[in-house]
Amino acid sequence: MQWTQISEKGYYGYMEELEPLFGALGLLIGDRAQEICIKVYGTEQISTWRARYRFLWEAFQAIQNRNIWGVIDFLLDIPMTAQKLPPTDTMAAEHNCLPGKLALDTLTLESYRDYILSLSEEEILWVLLEPTHTFTDEAAAKELLRQALTDDTALDQVYEWVADYCPSFLGFSGFVRQNRRFVRDLFDLALQMRSETLRHVLSAQTNSLGQLQNEVTIGIDHLGELGFSESQLGKTFGNRGPFSEFLFLPTYLMPLQACRFFHPDGSAQQARHSRQILFLSLRQPKRRREDTLKSLKAAADGTRYQILILLAQKGPLRGLDIAREVSLATSTVSHHMDQLKEGGWITEEQVKNSKYYGLNRKNALEFLQGISEDLTLS
């Protein structure tokens, strides 16, 4: 692939090699996330893969509420091109990826898999579990992760970090102690999905790739790299950089319309390399009537509607701030936020140790447009 520079810090490029990896993640998530894969591969083939990779499915279920897209986070540290990273770079020395060995513009599923597996197990777990939000001492956290591979007491301590997100201790412990198998199986599944059938589907996306590049370029001209990214996700970001690079990457099999990756504030990785990656879907969104009904149901409550107005007026707020504004217990507010999230009304973003909720403006506009179309309003 080749990168096209579309702004001072913005680059556009299509990494076709990642499509099967997004497809594999969509299958693991299930439900609507796997619908596009069903169209490409068929339900019989997907059932065969599910039976073949039982460990992968069960291990993913144990951690999916923690970091669904964790395996993509490793892209944040890989140079765009072999020439962009000098041989003396600290990151290259640490990860044994000298220029010419690994770069985004020549990345394959095999080289990406091998890069991840070349890291220590605690480094892999650090990225996949994303404990930065709950553990600020990175060195101590990685040491505890290393101990958890063989020590049950350390494993219990690690589970405390994620207990709210990972309901199955047995599933979680299996994932931790067989993290390399998890990575191998995930990439094995992706390699199975890298088929002629997929290549045929992707070959029909040439026009969409050009159209999306134009949309991104125009959007950045009007809003800037960060502002355009916010418009695609329908939220105001808590982590605003500064970023040295903005990579805009189209994808067909990713089950979301947009997905953002960056290193958390204060992490050692952010200090070493500050990059934002925004994946954008090549598929045009098509709002279903059942989505509209979910949104209506979620908003059809006085308190929840009050919360939506509050977020629209004041921007992203913590759950504690929302509880104070609407005079409710935080547990009650948490229940309402779950309902609004299910209805597609809100966004979430972790900033250090706090979670911020915001109005999903993009979904709100699509909801209003859907209502207008359904009721044939001008």
C-alpha positions in Angstrom: 0.0 0.0 0.0 1.0 3.7 -0.4 0.3 6.5 2.0 -1.3 9.7 0.6 -0.6 12.8 2.7 -3.9 14.7 2.8 -3.0 17.4 5.4 -0.1 18.6 7.5 -0.3 15.6 9.9 -3.0 13.5 8.1 -2.4 10.4 5.9 -4.8 8.2 4.0 -4.1 4.6 3.1 -5.9 1.3 2.6 -4.5 -1.8 4.5 -6.3 -4.6 2.7 -4.3 -7.2 4.8 -6.2 -6.1 7.9 -9.6 -6.8 6.4 -9.7 -10.5 7.5 -8.6 -9.5 11.0 -11.5 -7.2 11.3 -13.7 -10.0 9.9 -12.4 -12.4 12.6 -13.1 -9.9 15.4 -16.6 -9.3 14.0 -17.3 -13.0 14.1 -16.1 -13.2 17.7 -18.3 -10.3 18.7 -21.3 -12.0 17.1 -24.8 -10.6 16.7 -25.0 -7.8 14.2 -21.2 -7.4 14.0 -20.9 -10.6 12.0 -23.7 -9.9 9.5 -21.3 -8.6 6.8 -19.2 -11.8 7.2 -22.3 -14.0 6.9 -22.9 -12.3 3.5 -19.3 -12.9 2.4 -18.7 -16.4 3.7 -22.1 -17.9 4.5 -23.4 -19.4 7.8 -22.1 -22.9 7.2 -18.5 -21.8 6.8 -18.8 -19.6 10.0 -20.2 -22.5 11.9 -17.2 -24.6 10.8 -14.8 -22.0 12.1 -16.6 -21.6 15.3 -16.2 -25.4 16.0 -12.6 -25.3 15.0 -11.6 -22.4 17.2 -13.6 -23.1 20.4 -10.8 -21.8 22.7 -10.6 -18.5 20.8 -14.4 -17.9 21.0 -14.5 -18.7 24.8 -11.4 -16.7 25.6 -12.7 -13.7 23.7 -16.1 -13.8 25.5 -14.1 -13.6 28.8 -12.4 -10.3 27.9 -14.6 -8.6 25.2 -16.1 -6.1 27.6 -12.6 -4.9 28.5 -11.0 -4.2 25.1 -12.7 -5.7 22.0 -10.2 -4.3 19.5 -7.1 -4.7 21.6 -5.2 -6.6 18.9 -5.4 -3.5 16.7 -3.7 -1.3 19.3 -0.3 -2.8 18.4 -0.4 -0.8 15.2 0.1 2.4 17.1 3.8 1.6 17.5 4.7 0.3 14.1 6.3 2.9 11.7 4.3 4.0 8.7 7.2 3.2 6.3 10.6 1.6 6.8 12.3 4.9 6.0 10.4 6.9 8.6 12.1 5.2 11.5 15.9 5.6 12.0 17.8 2.5 13.1 18.7 4.1 16.5 15.1 4.7 17.4 14.2 3.5 21.0 11.0 1.8 20.0 12.8 -0.2 17.3 15.5 -1.3 19.7 12.9 -2.3 22.3 10.7 -4.3 19.9 13.4 -5.6 17.6 11.7 -4.1 14.5 14.4 -2.3 12.7 13.6 -0.4 9.5 12.9 -2.7 6.6 11.7 -5.4 9.0 8.3 -4.1 9.9 6.2 -1.1 8.6 2.6 -0.4 8.0 2.9 0.0 4.3 4.3 -3.6 3.9 2.5 -5.2 6.8 1.0 -8.7 6.3 -1.1 -10.8 8.6 1.9 -13.1 9.1 4.4 -10.3 9.9 1.9 -8.6 12.3 1.2 -11.9 14.1 5.0 -12.6 14.4 5.6 -9.1 15.7 3.0 -9.5 18.5 4.3 -12.9 19.4 7.8 -11.6 19.6 6.8 -9.4 22.5 6.9 -10.7 26.1 3.7 -12.2 27.4 3.3 -9.4 29.9 3.6 -6.8 27.1 0.9 -8.6 25.1 -1.4 -8.7 28.1 -0.7 -5.1 28.9 -2.0 -4.1 25.5 -4.9 -6.6 25.2 -6.2 -5.9 28.8 -5.6 -2.1 28.6 -5.1 -1.7 32.4 -3.7 1.8 32.0 -7.0 3.3 33.3 -6.8 1.5 36.6 -3.0 1.0 37.1 -0.8 4.0 36.6 2.6 2.3 37.4 3.2 0.6 34.1 6.4 -1.2 35.2 4.7 -2.6 38.3 1.6 -3.7 36.4 3.7 -5.6 33.8 5.6 -7.3 36.6 2.4 -8.4 38.2 1.1 -9.6 34.8 4.4 -11.6 34.4 3.8 -13.2 37.9 0.2 -14.0 37.1 1.3 -16.4 34.3 2.3 -18.9 37.0 1.3 -17.5 40.4 -2.3 -17.8 41.5 -2.1 -15.0 44.0 -0.9 -12.6 41.4 -3.6 -13.8 39.0 -6.2 -13.0 41.6 -4.8 -9.4 41.9 -4.8 -8.9 38.1 -8.4 -10.1 38.0 -9.4 -7.4 40.5 -8.4 -4.8 37.8 -11.0 -6.2 35.4 -13.6 -7.9 37.5 -16.2 -5.3 36.6 -15.7 -6.1 32.9 -14.9 -9.8 32.9 -17.6 -11.8 34.7 -15.9 -15.2 34.3 -12.7 -15.7 36.4 -12.1 -19.1 34.8 -12.4 -17.7 31.3 -10.2 -14.8 32.2 -7.5 -17.0 33.7 -7.5 -19.2 30.6 -7.0 -16.1 28.5 -4.1 -14.8 30.6 -2.2 -18.0 30.8 -2.7 -18.9 27.1 -2.5 -15.4 25.7 -0.1 -16.6 22.9 -2.5 -19.3 21.9 -5.2 -16.6 21.7 -3.1 -14.5 19.4 -2.1 -17.5 17.2 -5.7 -18.7 16.9 -7.0 -15.2 16.1 -4.6 -14.8 13.3 -5.1 -18.4 12.1 -8.8 -17.6 11.8 -8.0 -14.4 9.9 -5.7 -16.3 7.5 -8.6 -18.7 6.8 -10.8 -15.7 6.0 -8.2 -14.3 3.6 -9.8 -16.0 0.6 -10.5 -15.5 -3.0 -14.1 -14.8 -2.1 -13.0 -11.9 0.1 -10.6 -10.6 -2.6 -13.4 -10.6 -5.1 -15.6 -8.5 -2.7 -12.9 -6.1 -2.0 -11.9 -5.6 -5.6 -15.4 -4.0 -6.1 -14.6 -1.3 -3.6 -12.3 0.8 -5.8 -14.8 3.6 -6.3 -15.7 3.7 -2.6 -12.0 4.0 -1.6 -11.7 7.1 -3.8 -14.9 8.6 -2.6 -14.0 8.1 1.0 -10.6 9.8 0.5 -12.3 12.8 -1.0 -14.7 13.0 2.0 -11.9 12.7 4.5 -9.8 15.4 2.7 -12.8 17.8 2.5 -13.7 17.1 6.1 -10.2 17.8 7.4 -10.0 21.0 5.3 -13.1 22.2 7.2 -12.7 20.8 10.6 -9.0 19.8 11.0 -7.8 16.2 11.7 -9.2 16.0 15.2 -12.5 17.8 14.5 -13.2 15.6 11.5 -12.4 12.5 13.7 -14.9 13.8 16.3 -17.6 14.3 13.6 -17.2 10.6 12.5 -17.6 9.3 16.0 -20.3 11.8 17.0 -18.4 12.8 20.2 -16.1 15.3 21.8 -12.8 13.6 22.6 -11.3 13.7 26.1 -7.9 12.7 24.8 -7.0 15.4 22.4 -3.3 14.7 22.0 -1.3 16.5 20.7 -0.8 13.9 18.1 2.1 13.8 15.7 0.3 11.7 13.1 -3.3 11.1 12.1 -3.9 8.0 10.0 -7.2 7.6 8.2 -7.8 4.0 7.1 -10.8 2.6 5.2 -12.1 -0.9 5.9 -14.9 -3.0 4.6 -15.3 -5.8 7.2 -15.1 -3.7 10.3 -18.6 -3.9 11.8 -18.5 -0.2 13.0 -18.9 3.0 11.0 -15.8 4.4 12.7 -13.3 3.3 15.3 -10.4 5.3 16.9 -7.1 4.1 18.4 -4.6 6.1 20.4 -2.3 5.6 23.4 -3.9 6.6 26.8 -2.8 9.8 28.4 0.4 9.4 30.5 1.3 6.0 29.2 4.9 5.2 28.2 3.8 4.4 24.7 2.2 7.9 24.3 5.5 9.5 25.4 7.3 7.5 22.8 5.0 7.9 19.9 1.8 9.9 19.6 -0.4 8.7 16.8 -4.2 8.5 16.2 -5.6 5.9 13.9 -9.1 6.3 12.7 -10.7 3.4 10.8 -13.7 4.4 8.6 -16.2 2.0 7.1 -16.4 1.7 3.3 -20.0 0.6 3.7 -22.7 3.2 3.7 -24.7 3.2 7.0 -28.3 2.0 6.7 -30.4 2.7 9.7 -32.9 0.0 10.5 -36.4 0.6 11.8 -35.6 -1.6 14.8 -32.7 0.8 15.6 -35.1 3.7 15.5 -37.5 1.9 17.9 -34.6 1.1 20.3 -33.7 4.8 20.3 -37.3 5.9 20.9 -37.7 3.4 23.7 -34.5 4.6 25.4 -35.4 8.3 25.2 -39.0 7.8 26.2 -38.3 8.4 29.9 -38.3 11.8 31.6 -35.0 11.3 33.4 -33.1 9.9 30.4 -34.4 12.7 28.1 -33.2 15.2 30.7 -29.8 13.5 30.7 -29.7 13.8 26.9 -30.5 17.5 27.1 -27.8 18.0 29.7 -25.1 16.3 27.6 -26.2 18.3 24.5 -25.8 21.6 26.5 -22.7 20.9 28.6 -20.8 18.3 26.6 -19.2 15.2 28.0 -19.7 14.6 31.7 -18.7 12.0 34.3 -21.4 9.8 35.8 -20.9 11.5 39.1 -21.5 14.9 37.5 -24.6 13.7 35.8 -26.0 12.3 39.1 -25.4 15.6 40.8 -27.1 17.6 38.0 -30.2 15.4 37.9 -30.3 14.7 41.7 -30.1 10.9 41.5 -27.9 8.2 43.0 -25.0 7.2 40.8 -26.3 3.6 40.6 -29.6 4.9 39.2 -27.7 7.1 36.7 -25.6 4.1 35.7 -28.8 2.2 34.9 -30.1 5.1 32.7 -26.7 5.3 30.9 -26.9 1.6 30.1 -30.3 2.2 28.5 -29.2 5.2 26.6 -26.1 3.4 25.3 -28.3 0.5 24.2 -30.4 3.0 22.3 -27.3 4.5 20.6 -27.7 7.9 22.2 -24.4 8.2 24.1 -20.7 7.8 23.7 -18.2 6.7 26.4 -14.6 7.7 26.7 -12.1 6.8 29.4 -9.8 9.7 30.5 -7.3 8.5 33.0 -9.4 7.1 35.9 -12.7 8.7 34.9 -15.3 7.6 32.3 -17.0 10.5 30.4 -20.4 10.2 28.7 -21.3 12.4 25.8 -24.2 12.8 23.3 -23.6 10.7 20.2 -24.5 13.5 17.8 -24.0 11.5 14.7 -26.5 8.8 15.8 -28.9 11.5 17.0 -28.9 13.1 13.5 -29.3 9.7 11.8 -32.2 9.0 14.2 -33.9 12.3 13.2 -33.3 11.6 9.6 -34.8 8.1 9.9 -37.9 9.5 11.6 -38.3 12.0 8.8 -38.0 9.4 6.1 -40.3 6.9 7.8 -43.0 9.6 8.3 -42.3 11.2 4.8 -41.6 14.6 6.3 -40.0 17.2 4.2 
